[in-house]
């Protein structure tokens, strides 16, 4: 057998037995290992810096989310606190009119009535500006349980069944939501 060849014999555990290799081969293997190690170290450093960069981006994003959440909570709190502000402002002239009417001691009944009617118009105008609308169905209108509350059924020979006969109390809605249904009497089936 030639001395240049190396024979590898397996051990009992399946791992190769130590091999005798030449010093040149040992140097080449060490250089290759060193190059591999250098590449692995460079890759490790690159991954570490990328990890630091991603961690910083994550922390900045988390801080931004917290800031947005805090600002949103503050805005919601302010919106709830001051939501009624414009409504209250529109009612101030009504209050002024009522106080002026009460301050006028020598008013005639006609003047009192005119003042009350003017104040009622102001109040209705203020409600309408704030999207508070009357629900006052006309006689003969179809009964709508979503907007009306039937107090009683009455015989009405000249009306179709389940239609409004009279409105006992107007209802009100705000932005398509019922604040109070209209209280009505309904025509009974015949």
PyMOL CGO cylinders between C-alpha atoms (Angstrom):
from pymol import cmd
from pymol.cgo import CYLINDER

trace = [
    CYLINDER, 0.00, 0.00, 0.00, 1.12, 3.52, -0.78, 0.3, 1, 1, 1, 1, 1, 1,
    CYLINDER, 1.12, 3.52, -0.78, 1.95, 5.88, 2.16, 0.3, 1, 1, 1, 1, 1, 1,
    CYLINDER, 1.95, 5.88, 2.16, 0.19, 8.84, 0.45, 0.3, 1, 1, 1, 1, 1, 1,
    CYLINDER, 0.19, 8.84, 0.45, -3.23, 7.31, 0.92, 0.3, 1, 1, 1, 1, 1, 1,
    CYLINDER, -3.23, 7.31, 0.92, -4.99, 7.35, 4.19, 0.3, 1, 1, 1, 1, 1, 1,
    CYLINDER, -4.99, 7.35, 4.19, -7.22, 4.60, 5.33, 0.3, 1, 1, 1, 1, 1, 1,
    CYLINDER, -7.22, 4.60, 5.33, -10.27, 5.53, 7.42, 0.3, 1, 1, 1, 1, 1, 1,
    CYLINDER, -10.27, 5.53, 7.42, -11.61, 2.82, 9.61, 0.3, 1, 1, 1, 1, 1, 1,
    CYLINDER, -11.61, 2.82, 9.61, -14.96, 3.24, 11.36, 0.3, 1, 1, 1, 1, 1, 1,
    CYLINDER, -14.96, 3.24, 11.36, -15.18, 2.92, 15.11, 0.3, 1, 1, 1, 1, 1, 1,
    CYLINDER, -15.18, 2.92, 15.11, -17.86, 1.06, 17.03, 0.3, 1, 1, 1, 1, 1, 1,
    CYLINDER, -17.86, 1.06, 17.03, -20.01, 4.17, 17.48, 0.3, 1, 1, 1, 1, 1, 1,
    CYLINDER, -20.01, 4.17, 17.48, -20.02, 4.89, 13.73, 0.3, 1, 1, 1, 1, 1, 1,
    CYLINDER, -20.02, 4.89, 13.73, -17.75, 7.95, 13.86, 0.3, 1, 1, 1, 1, 1, 1,
    CYLINDER, -17.75, 7.95, 13.86, -14.60, 7.81, 11.74, 0.3, 1, 1, 1, 1, 1, 1,
    CYLINDER, -14.60, 7.81, 11.74, -11.40, 7.01, 13.55, 0.3, 1, 1, 1, 1, 1, 1,
    CYLINDER, -11.40, 7.01, 13.55, -8.76, 9.70, 13.83, 0.3, 1, 1, 1, 1, 1, 1,
    CYLINDER, -8.76, 9.70, 13.83, -6.88, 9.95, 10.59, 0.3, 1, 1, 1, 1, 1, 1,
    CYLINDER, -6.88, 9.95, 10.59, -3.30, 10.73, 10.02, 0.3, 1, 1, 1, 1, 1, 1,
    CYLINDER, -3.30, 10.73, 10.02, -3.07, 13.62, 7.56, 0.3, 1, 1, 1, 1, 1, 1,
    CYLINDER, -3.07, 13.62, 7.56, -0.13, 15.53, 6.28, 0.3, 1, 1, 1, 1, 1, 1,
    CYLINDER, -0.13, 15.53, 6.28, 0.83, 18.93, 7.73, 0.3, 1, 1, 1, 1, 1, 1,
    CYLINDER, 0.83, 18.93, 7.73, -0.08, 20.65, 4.44, 0.3, 1, 1, 1, 1, 1, 1,
    CYLINDER, -0.08, 20.65, 4.44, -3.54, 19.14, 4.52, 0.3, 1, 1, 1, 1, 1, 1,
    CYLINDER, -3.54, 19.14, 4.52, -3.85, 20.15, 8.17, 0.3, 1, 1, 1, 1, 1, 1,
    CYLINDER, -3.85, 20.15, 8.17, -2.89, 23.74, 7.28, 0.3, 1, 1, 1, 1, 1, 1,
    CYLINDER, -2.89, 23.74, 7.28, -5.32, 23.81, 4.37, 0.3, 1, 1, 1, 1, 1, 1,
    CYLINDER, -5.32, 23.81, 4.37, -8.11, 22.47, 6.59, 0.3, 1, 1, 1, 1, 1, 1,
    CYLINDER, -8.11, 22.47, 6.59, -7.27, 25.02, 9.30, 0.3, 1, 1, 1, 1, 1, 1,
    CYLINDER, -7.27, 25.02, 9.30, -7.28, 27.85, 6.72, 0.3, 1, 1, 1, 1, 1, 1,
    CYLINDER, -7.28, 27.85, 6.72, -10.61, 26.64, 5.36, 0.3, 1, 1, 1, 1, 1, 1,
    CYLINDER, -10.61, 26.64, 5.36, -12.03, 26.43, 8.89, 0.3, 1, 1, 1, 1, 1, 1,
    CYLINDER, -12.03, 26.43, 8.89, -10.66, 29.90, 9.64, 0.3, 1, 1, 1, 1, 1, 1,
    CYLINDER, -10.66, 29.90, 9.64, -12.25, 31.28, 6.47, 0.3, 1, 1, 1, 1, 1, 1,
    CYLINDER, -12.25, 31.28, 6.47, -15.54, 29.59, 7.33, 0.3, 1, 1, 1, 1, 1, 1,
    CYLINDER, -15.54, 29.59, 7.33, -15.32, 30.94, 10.87, 0.3, 1, 1, 1, 1, 1, 1,
    CYLINDER, -15.32, 30.94, 10.87, -14.54, 34.43, 9.59, 0.3, 1, 1, 1, 1, 1, 1,
    CYLINDER, -14.54, 34.43, 9.59, -17.55, 34.28, 7.24, 0.3, 1, 1, 1, 1, 1, 1,
    CYLINDER, -17.55, 34.28, 7.24, -19.76, 32.99, 10.02, 0.3, 1, 1, 1, 1, 1, 1,
    CYLINDER, -19.76, 32.99, 10.02, -18.56, 35.75, 12.37, 0.3, 1, 1, 1, 1, 1, 1,
    CYLINDER, -18.56, 35.75, 12.37, -19.25, 38.40, 9.71, 0.3, 1, 1, 1, 1, 1, 1,
    CYLINDER, -19.25, 38.40, 9.71, -22.71, 36.94, 9.13, 0.3, 1, 1, 1, 1, 1, 1,
    CYLINDER, -22.71, 36.94, 9.13, -23.31, 36.86, 12.91, 0.3, 1, 1, 1, 1, 1, 1,
    CYLINDER, -23.31, 36.86, 12.91, -22.35, 40.53, 13.22, 0.3, 1, 1, 1, 1, 1, 1,
    CYLINDER, -22.35, 40.53, 13.22, -24.61, 41.42, 10.30, 0.3, 1, 1, 1, 1, 1, 1,
    CYLINDER, -24.61, 41.42, 10.30, -27.52, 39.53, 11.92, 0.3, 1, 1, 1, 1, 1, 1,
    CYLINDER, -27.52, 39.53, 11.92, -26.85, 41.21, 15.28, 0.3, 1, 1, 1, 1, 1, 1,
    CYLINDER, -26.85, 41.21, 15.28, -26.94, 44.67, 13.72, 0.3, 1, 1, 1, 1, 1, 1,
    CYLINDER, -26.94, 44.67, 13.72, -30.12, 43.76, 11.80, 0.3, 1, 1, 1, 1, 1, 1,
    CYLINDER, -30.12, 43.76, 11.80, -31.63, 42.47, 15.05, 0.3, 1, 1, 1, 1, 1, 1,
    CYLINDER, -31.63, 42.47, 15.05, -30.80, 45.74, 16.82, 0.3, 1, 1, 1, 1, 1, 1,
    CYLINDER, -30.80, 45.74, 16.82, -32.29, 47.73, 13.93, 0.3, 1, 1, 1, 1, 1, 1,
    CYLINDER, -32.29, 47.73, 13.93, -35.50, 45.67, 13.93, 0.3, 1, 1, 1, 1, 1, 1,
    CYLINDER, -35.50, 45.67, 13.93, -35.77, 45.91, 17.72, 0.3, 1, 1, 1, 1, 1, 1,
    CYLINDER, -35.77, 45.91, 17.72, -35.49, 49.71, 17.51, 0.3, 1, 1, 1, 1, 1, 1,
    CYLINDER, -35.49, 49.71, 17.51, -38.13, 49.82, 14.75, 0.3, 1, 1, 1, 1, 1, 1,
    CYLINDER, -38.13, 49.82, 14.75, -40.43, 47.64, 16.84, 0.3, 1, 1, 1, 1, 1, 1,
    CYLINDER, -40.43, 47.64, 16.84, -39.99, 49.84, 19.92, 0.3, 1, 1, 1, 1, 1, 1,
    CYLINDER, -39.99, 49.84, 19.92, -40.65, 53.00, 17.88, 0.3, 1, 1, 1, 1, 1, 1,
    CYLINDER, -40.65, 53.00, 17.88, -43.78, 51.42, 16.39, 0.3, 1, 1, 1, 1, 1, 1,
    CYLINDER, -43.78, 51.42, 16.39, -44.99, 50.39, 19.86, 0.3, 1, 1, 1, 1, 1, 1,
    CYLINDER, -44.99, 50.39, 19.86, -44.39, 53.92, 21.16, 0.3, 1, 1, 1, 1, 1, 1,
    CYLINDER, -44.39, 53.92, 21.16, -46.31, 55.36, 18.18, 0.3, 1, 1, 1, 1, 1, 1,
    CYLINDER, -46.31, 55.36, 18.18, -49.23, 53.01, 18.81, 0.3, 1, 1, 1, 1, 1, 1,
    CYLINDER, -49.23, 53.01, 18.81, -49.30, 54.06, 22.47, 0.3, 1, 1, 1, 1, 1, 1,
    CYLINDER, -49.30, 54.06, 22.47, -49.23, 57.75, 21.47, 0.3, 1, 1, 1, 1, 1, 1,
    CYLINDER, -49.23, 57.75, 21.47, -52.07, 57.24, 18.99, 0.3, 1, 1, 1, 1, 1, 1,
    CYLINDER, -52.07, 57.24, 18.99, -54.10, 55.36, 21.60, 0.3, 1, 1, 1, 1, 1, 1,
    CYLINDER, -54.10, 55.36, 21.60, -53.51, 58.12, 24.18, 0.3, 1, 1, 1, 1, 1, 1,
    CYLINDER, -53.51, 58.12, 24.18, -54.44, 60.89, 21.69, 0.3, 1, 1, 1, 1, 1, 1,
    CYLINDER, -54.44, 60.89, 21.69, -57.56, 59.00, 20.63, 0.3, 1, 1, 1, 1, 1, 1,
    CYLINDER, -57.56, 59.00, 20.63, -58.62, 58.52, 24.25, 0.3, 1, 1, 1, 1, 1, 1,
    CYLINDER, -58.62, 58.52, 24.25, -58.12, 62.25, 24.91, 0.3, 1, 1, 1, 1, 1, 1,
    CYLINDER, -58.12, 62.25, 24.91, -60.11, 63.21, 21.80, 0.3, 1, 1, 1, 1, 1, 1,
    CYLINDER, -60.11, 63.21, 21.80, -62.93, 60.82, 22.74, 0.3, 1, 1, 1, 1, 1, 1,
    CYLINDER, -62.93, 60.82, 22.74, -63.01, 62.26, 26.24, 0.3, 1, 1, 1, 1, 1, 1,
    CYLINDER, -63.01, 62.26, 26.24, -63.20, 65.81, 24.88, 0.3, 1, 1, 1, 1, 1, 1,
    CYLINDER, -63.20, 65.81, 24.88, -65.87, 64.81, 22.36, 0.3, 1, 1, 1, 1, 1, 1,
    CYLINDER, -65.87, 64.81, 22.36, -68.02, 63.31, 25.13, 0.3, 1, 1, 1, 1, 1, 1,
    CYLINDER, -68.02, 63.31, 25.13, -67.43, 66.26, 27.43, 0.3, 1, 1, 1, 1, 1, 1,
    CYLINDER, -67.43, 66.26, 27.43, -68.26, 68.95, 24.87, 0.3, 1, 1, 1, 1, 1, 1,
    CYLINDER, -68.26, 68.95, 24.87, -70.72, 67.11, 22.58, 0.3, 1, 1, 1, 1, 1, 1,
    CYLINDER, -70.72, 67.11, 22.58, -73.65, 69.00, 24.03, 0.3, 1, 1, 1, 1, 1, 1,
    CYLINDER, -73.65, 69.00, 24.03, -71.93, 72.39, 23.70, 0.3, 1, 1, 1, 1, 1, 1,
    CYLINDER, -71.93, 72.39, 23.70, -73.52, 73.40, 20.36, 0.3, 1, 1, 1, 1, 1, 1,
    CYLINDER, -73.52, 73.40, 20.36, -76.93, 72.20, 21.54, 0.3, 1, 1, 1, 1, 1, 1,
    CYLINDER, -76.93, 72.20, 21.54, -76.62, 74.24, 24.73, 0.3, 1, 1, 1, 1, 1, 1,
    CYLINDER, -76.62, 74.24, 24.73, -75.55, 77.30, 22.71, 0.3, 1, 1, 1, 1, 1, 1,
    CYLINDER, -75.55, 77.30, 22.71, -78.65, 77.02, 20.52, 0.3, 1, 1, 1, 1, 1, 1,
    CYLINDER, -78.65, 77.02, 20.52, -80.87, 76.93, 23.63, 0.3, 1, 1, 1, 1, 1, 1,
    CYLINDER, -80.87, 76.93, 23.63, -79.42, 80.11, 25.16, 0.3, 1, 1, 1, 1, 1, 1,
    CYLINDER, -79.42, 80.11, 25.16, -81.63, 82.47, 23.05, 0.3, 1, 1, 1, 1, 1, 1,
    CYLINDER, -81.63, 82.47, 23.05, -84.69, 80.49, 24.19, 0.3, 1, 1, 1, 1, 1, 1,
    CYLINDER, -84.69, 80.49, 24.19, -83.64, 81.00, 27.81, 0.3, 1, 1, 1, 1, 1, 1,
    CYLINDER, -83.64, 81.00, 27.81, -83.09, 84.72, 27.14, 0.3, 1, 1, 1, 1, 1, 1,
    CYLINDER, -83.09, 84.72, 27.14, -86.57, 85.03, 25.61, 0.3, 1, 1, 1, 1, 1, 1,
    CYLINDER, -86.57, 85.03, 25.61, -88.23, 83.28, 28.54, 0.3, 1, 1, 1, 1, 1, 1,
    CYLINDER, -88.23, 83.28, 28.54, -86.40, 85.48, 31.04, 0.3, 1, 1, 1, 1, 1, 1,
    CYLINDER, -86.40, 85.48, 31.04, -87.31, 88.64, 29.11, 0.3, 1, 1, 1, 1, 1, 1,
    CYLINDER, -87.31, 88.64, 29.11, -90.98, 87.55, 29.03, 0.3, 1, 1, 1, 1, 1, 1,
    CYLINDER, -90.98, 87.55, 29.03, -91.00, 86.91, 32.77, 0.3, 1, 1, 1, 1, 1, 1,
    CYLINDER, -91.00, 86.91, 32.77, -89.32, 90.27, 33.45, 0.3, 1, 1, 1, 1, 1, 1,
    CYLINDER, -89.32, 90.27, 33.45, -92.13, 92.13, 31.63, 0.3, 1, 1, 1, 1, 1, 1,
    CYLINDER, -92.13, 92.13, 31.63, -94.62, 92.66, 34.50, 0.3, 1, 1, 1, 1, 1, 1,
    CYLINDER, -94.62, 92.66, 34.50, -97.39, 94.59, 32.71, 0.3, 1, 1, 1, 1, 1, 1,
    CYLINDER, -97.39, 94.59, 32.71, -97.85, 92.27, 29.72, 0.3, 1, 1, 1, 1, 1, 1,
    CYLINDER, -97.85, 92.27, 29.72, -101.32, 91.67, 28.35, 0.3, 1, 1, 1, 1, 1, 1,
    CYLINDER, -101.32, 91.67, 28.35, -102.50, 88.10, 27.72, 0.3, 1, 1, 1, 1, 1, 1,
    CYLINDER, -102.50, 88.10, 27.72, -102.06, 88.70, 23.97, 0.3, 1, 1, 1, 1, 1, 1,
    CYLINDER, -102.06, 88.70, 23.97, -98.45, 89.81, 24.49, 0.3, 1, 1, 1, 1, 1, 1,
    CYLINDER, -98.45, 89.81, 24.49, -97.76, 86.82, 26.72, 0.3, 1, 1, 1, 1, 1, 1,
    CYLINDER, -97.76, 86.82, 26.72, -99.22, 84.50, 24.05, 0.3, 1, 1, 1, 1, 1, 1,
    CYLINDER, -99.22, 84.50, 24.05, -97.18, 86.17, 21.27, 0.3, 1, 1, 1, 1, 1, 1,
    CYLINDER, -97.18, 86.17, 21.27, -94.02, 85.89, 23.39, 0.3, 1, 1, 1, 1, 1, 1,
    CYLINDER, -94.02, 85.89, 23.39, -94.71, 82.23, 24.19, 0.3, 1, 1, 1, 1, 1, 1,
    CYLINDER, -94.71, 82.23, 24.19, -95.30, 81.45, 20.49, 0.3, 1, 1, 1, 1, 1, 1,
    CYLINDER, -95.30, 81.45, 20.49, -92.09, 83.25, 19.48, 0.3, 1, 1, 1, 1, 1, 1,
    CYLINDER, -92.09, 83.25, 19.48, -90.16, 81.38, 22.17, 0.3, 1, 1, 1, 1, 1, 1,
    CYLINDER, -90.16, 81.38, 22.17, -91.66, 78.06, 21.04, 0.3, 1, 1, 1, 1, 1, 1,
    CYLINDER, -91.66, 78.06, 21.04, -90.55, 78.83, 17.44, 0.3, 1, 1, 1, 1, 1, 1,
    CYLINDER, -90.55, 78.83, 17.44, -87.05, 79.56, 18.73, 0.3, 1, 1, 1, 1, 1, 1,
    CYLINDER, -87.05, 79.56, 18.73, -87.02, 76.29, 20.66, 0.3, 1, 1, 1, 1, 1, 1,
    CYLINDER, -87.02, 76.29, 20.66, -88.25, 74.25, 17.67, 0.3, 1, 1, 1, 1, 1, 1,
    CYLINDER, -88.25, 74.25, 17.67, -85.65, 75.92, 15.46, 0.3, 1, 1, 1, 1, 1, 1,
    CYLINDER, -85.65, 75.92, 15.46, -82.88, 75.11, 17.96, 0.3, 1, 1, 1, 1, 1, 1,
    CYLINDER, -82.88, 75.11, 17.96, -84.03, 71.48, 18.12, 0.3, 1, 1, 1, 1, 1, 1,
    CYLINDER, -84.03, 71.48, 18.12, -84.13, 71.17, 14.32, 0.3, 1, 1, 1, 1, 1, 1,
    CYLINDER, -84.13, 71.17, 14.32, -80.63, 72.67, 13.96, 0.3, 1, 1, 1, 1, 1, 1,
    CYLINDER, -80.63, 72.67, 13.96, -79.43, 69.94, 16.30, 0.3, 1, 1, 1, 1, 1, 1,
    CYLINDER, -79.43, 69.94, 16.30, -81.23, 67.19, 14.33, 0.3, 1, 1, 1, 1, 1, 1,
    CYLINDER, -81.23, 67.19, 14.33, -83.98, 66.69, 16.92, 0.3, 1, 1, 1, 1, 1, 1,
    CYLINDER, -83.98, 66.69, 16.92, -87.06, 66.19, 14.76, 0.3, 1, 1, 1, 1, 1, 1,
    CYLINDER, -87.06, 66.19, 14.76, -90.74, 65.87, 15.67, 0.3, 1, 1, 1, 1, 1, 1,
    CYLINDER, -90.74, 65.87, 15.67, -92.66, 62.67, 15.07, 0.3, 1, 1, 1, 1, 1, 1,
    CYLINDER, -92.66, 62.67, 15.07, -96.27, 63.75, 14.57, 0.3, 1, 1, 1, 1, 1, 1,
    CYLINDER, -96.27, 63.75, 14.57, -98.05, 61.41, 12.16, 0.3, 1, 1, 1, 1, 1, 1,
    CYLINDER, -98.05, 61.41, 12.16, -101.09, 62.76, 10.33, 0.3, 1, 1, 1, 1, 1, 1,
    CYLINDER, -101.09, 62.76, 10.33, -104.49, 61.18, 10.91, 0.3, 1, 1, 1, 1, 1, 1,
    CYLINDER, -104.49, 61.18, 10.91, -104.81, 58.17, 8.63, 0.3, 1, 1, 1, 1, 1, 1,
    CYLINDER, -104.81, 58.17, 8.63, -101.05, 57.52, 8.48, 0.3, 1, 1, 1, 1, 1, 1,
    CYLINDER, -101.05, 57.52, 8.48, -99.99, 53.89, 8.82, 0.3, 1, 1, 1, 1, 1, 1,
    CYLINDER, -99.99, 53.89, 8.82, -99.09, 52.90, 12.39, 0.3, 1, 1, 1, 1, 1, 1,
    CYLINDER, -99.09, 52.90, 12.39, -95.31, 52.36, 12.68, 0.3, 1, 1, 1, 1, 1, 1,
    CYLINDER, -95.31, 52.36, 12.68, -94.31, 50.58, 15.92, 0.3, 1, 1, 1, 1, 1, 1,
    CYLINDER, -94.31, 50.58, 15.92, -90.75, 51.86, 15.50, 0.3, 1, 1, 1, 1, 1, 1,
    CYLINDER, -90.75, 51.86, 15.50, -91.90, 55.50, 15.74, 0.3, 1, 1, 1, 1, 1, 1,
    CYLINDER, -91.90, 55.50, 15.74, -95.31, 55.32, 17.41, 0.3, 1, 1, 1, 1, 1, 1,
    CYLINDER, -95.31, 55.32, 17.41, -96.64, 53.90, 20.63, 0.3, 1, 1, 1, 1, 1, 1,
    CYLINDER, -96.64, 53.90, 20.63, -100.30, 52.91, 20.53, 0.3, 1, 1, 1, 1, 1, 1,
    CYLINDER, -100.30, 52.91, 20.53, -102.15, 53.92, 23.69, 0.3, 1, 1, 1, 1, 1, 1,
    CYLINDER, -102.15, 53.92, 23.69, -105.47, 52.46, 22.61, 0.3, 1, 1, 1, 1, 1, 1,
    CYLINDER, -105.47, 52.46, 22.61, -107.43, 51.17, 19.65, 0.3, 1, 1, 1, 1, 1, 1,
    CYLINDER, -107.43, 51.17, 19.65, -110.60, 53.06, 18.84, 0.3, 1, 1, 1, 1, 1, 1,
    CYLINDER, -110.60, 53.06, 18.84, -113.37, 52.36, 16.36, 0.3, 1, 1, 1, 1, 1, 1,
    CYLINDER, -113.37, 52.36, 16.36, -112.94, 54.55, 13.26, 0.3, 1, 1, 1, 1, 1, 1,
    CYLINDER, -112.94, 54.55, 13.26, -115.38, 53.49, 10.55, 0.3, 1, 1, 1, 1, 1, 1,
    CYLINDER, -115.38, 53.49, 10.55, -114.02, 56.00, 8.03, 0.3, 1, 1, 1, 1, 1, 1,
    CYLINDER, -114.02, 56.00, 8.03, -110.36, 54.86, 8.47, 0.3, 1, 1, 1, 1, 1, 1,
    CYLINDER, -110.36, 54.86, 8.47, -108.41, 51.75, 7.55, 0.3, 1, 1, 1, 1, 1, 1,
    CYLINDER, -108.41, 51.75, 7.55, -107.43, 49.45, 10.44, 0.3, 1, 1, 1, 1, 1, 1,
    CYLINDER, -107.43, 49.45, 10.44, -104.03, 50.03, 12.07, 0.3, 1, 1, 1, 1, 1, 1,
    CYLINDER, -104.03, 50.03, 12.07, -103.82, 53.67, 11.06, 0.3, 1, 1, 1, 1, 1, 1,
    CYLINDER, -103.82, 53.67, 11.06, -103.30, 56.66, 13.36, 0.3, 1, 1, 1, 1, 1, 1,
    CYLINDER, -103.30, 56.66, 13.36, -106.52, 58.29, 14.53, 0.3, 1, 1, 1, 1, 1, 1,
    CYLINDER, -106.52, 58.29, 14.53, -105.07, 60.98, 16.84, 0.3, 1, 1, 1, 1, 1, 1,
    CYLINDER, -105.07, 60.98, 16.84, -101.71, 62.01, 18.23, 0.3, 1, 1, 1, 1, 1, 1,
    CYLINDER, -101.71, 62.01, 18.23, -101.85, 62.39, 22.01, 0.3, 1, 1, 1, 1, 1, 1,
    CYLINDER, -101.85, 62.39, 22.01, -98.18, 63.40, 22.38, 0.3, 1, 1, 1, 1, 1, 1,
    CYLINDER, -98.18, 63.40, 22.38, -95.58, 64.12, 19.71, 0.3, 1, 1, 1, 1, 1, 1,
    CYLINDER, -95.58, 64.12, 19.71, -92.51, 61.95, 19.55, 0.3, 1, 1, 1, 1, 1, 1,
    CYLINDER, -92.51, 61.95, 19.55, -88.95, 63.01, 18.77, 0.3, 1, 1, 1, 1, 1, 1,
    CYLINDER, -88.95, 63.01, 18.77, -85.98, 61.49, 17.00, 0.3, 1, 1, 1, 1, 1, 1,
    CYLINDER, -85.98, 61.49, 17.00, -82.37, 62.49, 16.77, 0.3, 1, 1, 1, 1, 1, 1,
    CYLINDER, -82.37, 62.49, 16.77, -80.23, 61.39, 13.82, 0.3, 1, 1, 1, 1, 1, 1,
    CYLINDER, -80.23, 61.39, 13.82, -82.61, 58.52, 12.95, 0.3, 1, 1, 1, 1, 1, 1,
    CYLINDER, -82.61, 58.52, 12.95, -82.77, 57.33, 16.55, 0.3, 1, 1, 1, 1, 1, 1,
    CYLINDER, -82.77, 57.33, 16.55, -86.03, 57.57, 18.48, 0.3, 1, 1, 1, 1, 1, 1,
    CYLINDER, -86.03, 57.57, 18.48, -85.78, 59.68, 21.61, 0.3, 1, 1, 1, 1, 1, 1,
    CYLINDER, -85.78, 59.68, 21.61, -89.46, 59.27, 22.39, 0.3, 1, 1, 1, 1, 1, 1,
    CYLINDER, -89.46, 59.27, 22.39, -92.14, 57.60, 20.28, 0.3, 1, 1, 1, 1, 1, 1,
    CYLINDER, -92.14, 57.60, 20.28, -95.33, 59.49, 19.42, 0.3, 1, 1, 1, 1, 1, 1,
    CYLINDER, -95.33, 59.49, 19.42, -98.24, 58.44, 21.63, 0.3, 1, 1, 1, 1, 1, 1,
    CYLINDER, -98.24, 58.44, 21.63, -101.19, 57.71, 19.32, 0.3, 1, 1, 1, 1, 1, 1,
    CYLINDER, -101.19, 57.71, 19.32, -104.60, 56.10, 19.16, 0.3, 1, 1, 1, 1, 1, 1,
    CYLINDER, -104.60, 56.10, 19.16, -105.02, 53.55, 16.39, 0.3, 1, 1, 1, 1, 1, 1,
    CYLINDER, -105.02, 53.55, 16.39, -108.04, 52.56, 14.32, 0.3, 1, 1, 1, 1, 1, 1,
    CYLINDER, -108.04, 52.56, 14.32, -109.41, 49.19, 15.43, 0.3, 1, 1, 1, 1, 1, 1,
    CYLINDER, -109.41, 49.19, 15.43, -110.09, 46.45, 12.88, 0.3, 1, 1, 1, 1, 1, 1,
    CYLINDER, -110.09, 46.45, 12.88, -113.73, 46.35, 11.86, 0.3, 1, 1, 1, 1, 1, 1,
]
cmd.load_cgo(trace, "trace")
